Amino acid sequence: MGADVERLKKMLLDKLAGMSPGTIALYVTNPEYGVDKRTGEMSSTARLVGELAKACPLIGYLRNAATSFKKVLGGNDDRFLDVWMDKYKHTQQEELASFWERVVRRHRRGKERHQIQLY
């Protein structure tokens, strides 16, 4: 599996060279990015990032955290936010932990789910 991950990383780095970090983040955090809505066909970059997310636990973990938080924001049940906060409260990822702390602070102050400002 290690050789496959290394091959994927090299292919991904070659493909993503020259792309902005923001665009790369879109591929990692949004599995639908790069997928044709009419045909369901995936771009080669979307396919590579999807394979990397499956092969690399950290990428998969961050992708799951981002997509599940988007579902929280799109949902109409505040319990989803509590479930998300509980799931990621012990994360060792510094950026995700910082984000989690900001969400919790705002939630504790009684902010409504749609009023949470991410930045």
N, C-alpha and C positions, 0 to 999 in steps of 0.2 A: 504494500500500500504506500510506503514511503516514496518509492520511485514514481508512482502515479501522481502523488501530491506534488512532488518536485516538477514533474512534467507539466502538470496543470498550472503551477505557479509560473513557470517560465513562459508558457503559452499566454497566460493572462497578462503577465508583465509586458510581453512583446505587444500584445493587442492593445493594452491600455496606455502604452507609452504615448505621451502627448495629450492625454485626456486630463481634464481638470479633476482635482480631488472631489469636487461636488458631483460631477458626472459619475465618477467611480462609485461614490457613496450611493447614488441612485440605484445602480445595478445591485449593490450588495444589500441594501435595505428594502428594495422593492422588487420582489420576484417577477412582477408583471412588466417591469420596465424592459423595453427591448423585445416585447412580444406583440406581434400584430394582432390587434383586437378582432379583426375580421376572420383571419385564417388560423390564428393560434400559433403561427410560425415564429420561432425564436430566432433572434439575431445570433450570430456566432459568439458575440461578447456575452450576451445574456446566458447562452448555453454554457460557456466556460465558467462564468461566475456561479451559476447554479451547481455545476459539477464541483467547483472548489468549495462551495458552502457545504456540500455533502461530505467531501473528503477532509475538510479542515474543521475540526470541532469549534475553534474560536470564531471563524467566519459564520458558521451555522448558528452558533449561540447568539451572536450579535444580530444576525438576520432575523432570528426568531424573536428576539427582544424588540426589535424595531417593528416588525409586522404585527406582533401582538399588541404593542402600544397603539399602533394606528387603528386596530380594531376597537380598542378601548375608546379612543376619541370618536370613532364612528358609531359606537353603540349607544343605546339609550338606557343602560342599566349601570348604575354607579358601582355595583358590586364587582364589575369587571376590572375597575381600577384597583380595588382592594386585592383582587386575585393577582393582578399584574405586580403590584407593589410587594406582595408576599413572595411571589416567585423569584423576584430579582433583588430582594433585600440583602442577600449575602454575596452579591457578585464581587468578584475580585478585579473586574475590569474597571480601571480608574475612571474613564470617561462615562461609562454606564452608571457607575456608583454615584458620580457627581450629578448626573441627570436624575437618577433615582431620588437623591436627597432633595433636589429642587422640587420634584413632583410631590414628594411627601410633605415638604414645608407648605407648599401652596394648598395641597389637599387639606392639611390640618388647619389652615387658616379659613377653611370653609369655602374656598373657591369652587365654583361649578366646573365640571369637567371640560366644558368648551371654553372656559376663561383661562385655562392653564397656558402660560406663555413659556415656550421652550427656551427662549434665549433672553 
